[in-house]
Amino acid sequence: MNLAAWILGYLRPYRGRALAVVALVLAETGLTALAPWPLKVLVDNVLGDTPFPPAVAARIPAAALESAVVLLAAVVVAGVLVQLGGEVVRMAHTQMQVDMAQRVVYRLRGQLLHHLQALPLRHHVASRTADSVYRLDADAYCVDDLVIGGVFPLTVAAMNLTLMFGVLVYLDAMLALLSLSVAPFLYLCLRHHARTMTGQAERVKNLESGLIERILDVLSSIAAVKSFTRERYELERFADVGDRTRRARLDLTWRESLFSVTVTGVTLVGTALVLGVGGLHVLDGRLTVGSLLVVVAYLAAVYTPISEIARTTGTLQQAVVSARRVRELLALTPEAADAPGSVAADGLRGHLRFEAVDFAYEPDRPVLDGVSFEAHPGELVALVGPTGAGKTTVANLIPRLFEKQGGGILIDGVDVSRYGLRSLRRQVALVPQQPILFTGTIADNIRYGRLDASDADVEAAARAAHVHDFVVRLPHGYRTDVAEDGASLSGGERQRIGIARALLKDAPILILDEPTSALDAMSEAAVIDALRRLRAGRTTLVIAHRLSTIRDATRIVVMEQGRVAASGSHDELLAANELYRTMCNRLSLGRPVREPAVDELIEDLVH
């Protein structure tokens, strides 16, 4: 699909408004064509000696023809009315045009946000957030820039040219042809400029996106920046990116200005040529002064939009680049659609089974290799193992945040790929290691688990996750606003709100990734006690490094290098698995669990 067809696709829902804009453009063109004629009448017929054509004179009252003052006043008033009418129509045209363009922009933004949400998690992991934000914010204006800065001005110029060229031919055919003499030069200039500016405009877009990325990095990590006193360092990094962006923008502006000067020069030469030849025609009596003024006014009406487009051609070129970036994003494949005959995941019991599951983020770097284990409703299954063993990946595969490459993941005997994606995710409550809190109140963040939950439901979930006690001590209780990313709360408070949100969802499968890592001993004991009571009737999968959480599990799955190394109860694994014994010893001593190779390296460094 070419760019014009793509833009028209966004204008199609607003056909009525577009037709109204076209009607206003036609009215504006007619009034623009009419505007110079009162001046012609004033110069030729009122102030000059040229008589009115008989057909016109017959329609003018005799009293007016006999009084030059009355005729002068009538012509001046007519000229003012035409000009005012043109301004009113232009105002209405501009207002409706901008309204339509804004509607298109926000529709495009909604489509972009919908598409970004539909893209696989793999895309968001691999892509820069700042670039997505830039495309959603700045690049979405491409339709506005192309329509307001290109399509409509060109349409107005084309209509003016068509109508006025006909009138110019009637007045003086030679001048009409001379007015078109600039067209080939303008076409060549525009073609050369468009060819040379695209790459530069795209470079500016990428640099500006990188500038936003630097800002987001600094502000999202402001605590680390302050604690390491790296304010000046970050400012220097920002200044370096900013300097390159500034130079690229200046280079682009210079090229735009050069093009604008070239186009203006061409139109000035064309105007001068018409004025020169038109003056000769006035001198030899082939043209009146008033008619020459009409010709000059028509040239301005045609050349001015062309010059304006030339002056804003950089914006148009950037809009073309933005449109390409937007279309590239929209062309990305969203998450796999539900397979034909997909099964609704309503009413699941939650019996979970992994059968030789394989997964890799990159083709040559497998993360999971033949992982198999089982979890029944009412059970608490713990996944343990060194960092990088694949535990979090296992959790993400269940609600299909990533798609497995081999094997089967079955819930109640049906592979997850056969369930409808949205219905499947409604049956899985996931608490990530770093719970995400949204702007809003504490109640809003807990209710995110089930939007139709009552205040009583929210409080019940909060009590179960041991959130209620600290919330009621806040000045506004559950109506307390949460700072960005939950910065106003401690790590343990954020984690408990995340658990409360998952409990409120009341899904048959509950997955917790390090649910007690940020909790003190008393809060941890309370949350573990709550999990004991709440796991009845649901399948609970816990990724944990704390011995207290692991010991409480029905079954423990030990993972190492993407494989299941062992599986059993706490006592069984202590007796039979060396890796688990080592992990438990370190957890008891408060030492972190690491890969054996890391231990060897540390011991070498120590000795």
N, C-alpha and C positions, 0 to 999 in steps of 0.2 A: 504494500500500500504506500503510495507516494505521500509527501507531506501535505499537499493541498487536500487530498481525500481524507487524511487523518484529521485535519483541522475541521473540515466540513462535518465529519462524524460527530464532533463535539458540539457543533452549532445546530445539528439537526433537531435536538429536543426543543430548541428555541426558535423554530421556524417562524412562528407568529411575530416574535420580536425582531427577527432578522428582516422579515418582509416590511415591518414598520420602519426599520432603519433605512431600508432601500427606498421606501416611499419618501422619507424625510430627505434622503440624499438627492432624490430626483427634484424635490421641491427646492432644496438648497441650490442645486445646479441651475434650475430655472431662474431663481432670484439672482444668482451670481451673474448669469448671462444678461439679465435685465438691468442690473445695477448701473453699468456705464451709459445706458441710453439717455437718462435724464441730463447727464452732463453733455452728451452730444447735442441734444435738443437745445440746451442752454447756450452752448458755444456757437452752433451753426444757425439756429432758427430764432433765438431770442436776442442774443448779443450780436450775431452776424447778420448777413444779408440773404442767407439761403431761405427760400420760402418753404413752408410745409408742403409735403406732398398733398395733392388734391383730396385723396381718400382720408388723410388725417385732418386736414383743414375743415372738411365737411362735418367732422365730429366735435370740433371746438366751437363753443359759443362765440358769436360775433363780437360781443362785448369784450371777451378775453383777447381776441385777435386784434382789436383796436387799441388795447391798453398793454403796453410792454411791461408795466409794473405788475399788473394782474397775472400776466403770462409768466413772468419771472417767479412770482410767489408760488404759482401753481406747480411749476417745474421743480422748484426747490423742495416744496412739500412732498411732491411725488418721489423725488430722489431720497428724501429722508425716510419716507414710509417703506420704500423698497429695501433700503439698507437696514432699517429696524426689523422688517419682516425677515430678512436674511439672517440677522443675528438671533432672533427668536427661534427660527427653525434650526439654526446651527446649535443653539443651546439644547433644544429638545433632542436633536440628533446625538449630540455628545453624551447627554445624560443617559439616553436609552442604550447607546453603544457601550458605555462604560458599565452600566448595569448588566448587560448581557455578557460582556467579557468577564466580569467578576463572577457571575454565576458559573460560567464555563471553567474558570480557574478553580473555584471551590469544588466543583464536580470532579475535576481532574485530580485535585488533592485527595478527595475522598476515595477515588479509584486507586490512587497510588498507595494510600494507607491500607486500604483493603488488600491490595496485592502484596504489599510488604508483609502484612500479617499472614498471608496465605503461603508465603515462601517457606521452604524448609528451614529448620533451625540451622542446618549446615551452612546455608547462605549467610545468615546473620553472624555466625561464628567467624566465617572467613572474610566478611566484608566490613568496611569501616562504617560505624554508626554515623559519623559526621557526614559522610558522602550521601547516605540515605536521607539524612535530615536536609542537606543542601538541595537534593533533587526534589524533595517534598515541598520545601519552602521556596527557594529562589527559582529553580528550574520549572516549577509548575506555572510560573508566570509566562512561559513561552507562548501559550495560546493568546494571552492578553496582548503581549508585545507584537505578535505576528498579526493579530486581527486589528488592533488599534493602531499599531505603528506601520502596518504594511498593507493588509487587504483593503481596509476601508479608505485610507488615503489614496491608494492606487486606483480604487474604484471611482472615487470622486474625481481624480485627475483624468481618468479615462472618459468618464461622462462629460466632464468639462471640455476635454479635447474634442470629443465627437461633436457635441453641440456647437462649440465655438468655432471649430474648423469649418462647419457648414456655413456659419454666419460670415466668417472671414472670406470664404470663397465668394459669397454673395457681394461682400464689400470690395475685395480686391484679391483675385485669384493668385497673383504673384506673391503677395504678402502671406497668404495662407500657406503656399508651398515653402516659402522662406522660413516660416515658423516651425515647419517640420524638419528643417535641415539639421537641427541639433540632435534629432532622434538617434541616428547611427552612432554618433560620438558618445551619447549617453549610454547606449546599449553596450558599447565596447568597454567603457569605463566601469560600468556595473559588473559586467562579466569578469573582467580582470580582478576587480576588487573582491568579488565573491570567492574567486578561486584562491586568492592569496590570504584572505582573512580567516577562513574557517579554522585552520590549524592554530592560529594565534588566539582566536576566541576560545577554542577548546582548552588551550593551555591555561588561559586566565581562569576558566571555570574550575579546572582541576586544582590550581594553586589556591583559589579562594576556598574551595572545599577543604584543602589541607590546612588552611588558616583556621577554619572553624574547628577542625579536628584538634589542633594544638590548644585552642581555648577550652574545648570540652575535656581534654586530657588533664589540663591544669586544674580546672574547677572541680572535676570529679575526684581528683587526688589531692585536694588542697591540704588535708591533714598531713600527708606525707611531705608535701612541699614545705610546709611550715616547720615540721619537726626536724627535717634535714637542712633547714635554712637555705632552700634552693630557689628563693624568689628571684634573685638576680639571674641565676642560671636559666630559669624558665623564661624570664623576660628577654634574655639574649636569644634563646631559641625562637621565641615568638617574633622577635625583631628580625631574625635572619629570614624566616619564612615570609614575614610581612614585607621585607625589602625586596625579595624576589617577586612577590605578588605585585608590589607597587610598580616595579620596573616593567613587568609584563603588561600591567594595565596602562602605563604611560605609553608604551610602545604601541599598544592597540589604539589608544586615543590619538596618537600622532598619525597613524595610518588612516583612521576615520577622518581626522581633520584635513589631511592631504586629499582624500577622496572628495570631501565636501567642497574644498576650494576648487578642485578640478571641475566638479559638476556646476558649481556656481559660475565659474569662468566660462564654461561652455554656454550656459543659459544667458549670461550677460552678453556674450558675443552674438548669440542668436537675437537677443532683444535689440542690440545696437544695429545689427544688420537690417532688421525689420524697420527700426526707426529711421535709419538712413534712407532706405529705399522708399519708405512711406513718406518721408519728408520731400523727396524728389517728386513723388506723385502729387503731393499737395501743391508744390511749386508749379507743376505744369497743369494743375487744375483737374487731374484725374481723381483726386480724393480730397474730401473736406477735412479741416482741422478736427472737427468733432468725430468724424469717422476714424481718423488716426488715433484719437484718444480711446475710442472703443477698441481698436486693435491692440493698443498698448495694455489696456485693462484686461483684455482677454489673454494676452500673453502672460501677464502676471498671474491670472487665475489658473493657467495651465502649468507655468514654470514653478510657481511657488510650492505646490504640493510635491513636485519632483525634487526641488531643492531641499524641502523638509525631510523627505525620505532619504536623500543623500546625507543630510546632517545626522540622521538617526540610523544610518545603515549599520553602524557598529552594534547598536541595540538589536537590530533585525538579525544581524549575523549571529550574535550571541543567542538570540531566541531560536534560531535554526539549530545551533549546537545544543541548546537546552532541550529542544524538542527531540533531538536524536538521543540524548541521555535519558530522557523520560521514556522514550519508546524502547530503548535497550532494557530498562528496568522492567517495563511491562511485558517484554518478550521473555523474561525469565520464567521457567516452568515452576508453577506452584506445587505445593504438596500433592502427592498422588491422590487423584480423585477416588471416591469409593468405587470398588470393583462392581461390575454388574452382578446383581443378586446379593449385594452386601447385606449383612445381618445387623439388625439393631441390637445394641449392647445393653438394652434395658433389662433390669431384673437379674443381673449376674450374681452368682454366689461368690465368685472370686477365686476359684481353684486355678492356681497359676502353675504352669509347667514350661520350663526351658528344655528344648531338645536339640543338642549339638548346634548351638547358635554361634554363627561367625559374624564378625563386624570389623570394618576398618574405615578410619576417616580418610586415609590415603591408600591407594592400591597396594603399595609395597610395605605398608606398616600396619599389620593386623593388630587389633586391640582385643578382640575376643576370638577365641579359637576353641570351638566345640564345647561351649558352656552348657551344662545340663544340671538342673536341680528342680525341686518341686516345693510348692507352698500351698497348704490347705487353708480353708476358712477357719478362723479362730487361732491360727498359728502366728507366732512372731519369728520370722526367719531373719537372721543377721548375716550380712555380707561383710567379711573382714579380709584384710590383706594389705600388703605394702602399698604405698602411693603409686598410682599408675597401673594397678592390677586390673582395672576395668570395672570397678564396682559402680561408679556413677553412670558409666555407659550402660550397664545392665538396667539400671533404674530408668534411664531415658528411653530405652527400647520398648518398654512395656506400653506407655501411651503413644508410641510411635513418634516421639520427637525426632528420632532418627530411625531409618529403616534398616532392618537387619539384612545382611547379604546372603546368609545361609542358615539352614536349620529352621526350627519352628518355635514360636512363642504362643502357647495355647492358654486361653482363659475359658474355663468350663468346657474344655475339649475342642474349642474352635480357635483356629489361628487368628491372631490379632489383625492380620491383613484382610480378613474377611469381614471384620466389623466395620460399620460406618465410623469414620475417623472422629467426628464430633461426639457421636454417642459413646464411643470407646473412652474418650478423654473425660466424659462426664462420670464415668465409673471408676476413675483413678484419681486419687488425691495425692499430690506430690509436694513435699516440703523440701526445697533445695537447701544446700548447706548455708547459703547466704540468702535468707528470705528477702524478697523484694517488697518494699512498702511504697504505696502510691501517695500522691498528694491528696489530702483529705483528712477525715477524722479517724480515730482508732476504730470506731464502729464501722466506718466505711471500709477500712482495710480488712476487718474480720468478715464483714458481709460480702466481700469479693468472692468468698467461697460459694455463696448461694445468695443471689441478689434479692430473692423474694423472702429472705429470712426476717422474722420479726425481731424486735429488740430483745424479747425474752430468749429467742434462739441464740442470738449473738452473745448474750450474757452467759447462757449455759455453756456454749463452746469456750468462752473465755475462762469460766470457772474450771472446766475440764483441763485446760492447758495452763492453769495457774497464772492467768493474766489478770483476773478480776481484782485481786488484792492491790496490785500496784496501780491499776487504772482508777479505782475509786478514790485513791489518795491525790489524784491530779485535780487541779482547780475546776476543770470542766468535765471530768470523768471520761465517758466514752465519746463525748463531743470534742475532746481535745484534738487540735490539729496536729498532724504529723509533719515534721520538716522533710525537706527533699531527701529521698533515700533513707528516711527514718533516722536522720542524723541527731534528732533530739532525744532518741531513745538509746539505751544501752544495747549491746549485742545480744544479751540474754533476753531482754524485753522484745526485741525485734523477732528473735527466734520463737518465742512463745506466741507472739501474734501470728506468725506463720503457721504454727501448729494449730492454733485456734481456728484459723481460716480453713485448714485442711479438714479439721474435725467437723466444722459446720457443713462442709460439702457432703459429709456422711456417705462417702463412696465405699463400695465393697472391697476396694483395694487401696491400702494406705502405704505410701512409700515415704520414708524419712531418711534424708541424707545428713548424717551427723546431727541428730536432733538435739543433743545435749552438749555439743562442743562449746557453746558460749554460756552455759549455765553454771551457777555455783552449785555446791554440793547439795544444799537444801532444795533448790529449785529442780535440780536434776532428779532427786529422789521423788519429788512430787510429780514431775512429768512422767517418770517411769511407772509410778503407781497408777497414774491416769491411763497410761497405755495398757497396763494389765487389765484394767476394767473395760476399756473401750475396744480392745481387740476381739472381744467376743462377737462371733458372727462375721468377722471381716478378716481378710488376709493382710497381714502387716509385714512389710519388708523394711528392714532397718540397715543402713550403712553406718557402722559404728567403729570407733577406735577405743572407746572407754570400756573397761572391763565390766563395770556395773551394768551397762546396757547389754553387752554380749552375754554375760552369765545368765541373764533373764530370758534369753531366746529359747524357743522350742527346738530350733535346729540352727546350727551355725554352718555357713558355707565359706570355706577358706579359699581365697583366690590368689593366684600368683601368675604374673605375666600373661594375663588374659585367659587362664585356664582355671578350672576347679581343681584345687590340689587335694582337698579333703572335705568331708561333710559329716556332721554328727552333732551330738550334744557337747556341752562344755567339758564334762568329765571324760567322754569318749575321746575327744580330740586331744585333751591333755595327756592321755595315756598313749595315743597312737600317732600324733603328728608333731614333728619337731618344729616346724615353722610356727604352729599355733602355740606350742609351749614357749618358744622364744618371744612371740608377741605378748603373751600373757605376762611373762616375767618383766618385760619392758613396760607394759601398761601398769603393772603393779608398782614399779619403781618410778613411774611418771616419765619414762623416756619415750620419745617418739619412735614409731615403727618406720624403719628404712629398709632399703634394699641391702642385701649382704655386701654387695660391691661397695656401697657407700660406707658401711662399717669398716671395711678393710682400708679404704682410703683415709678415713678419720684416724684409725689406729696408726697408719703409716705417718701421718702428719704429726701425731702426738709423740711418736717415738723418733 
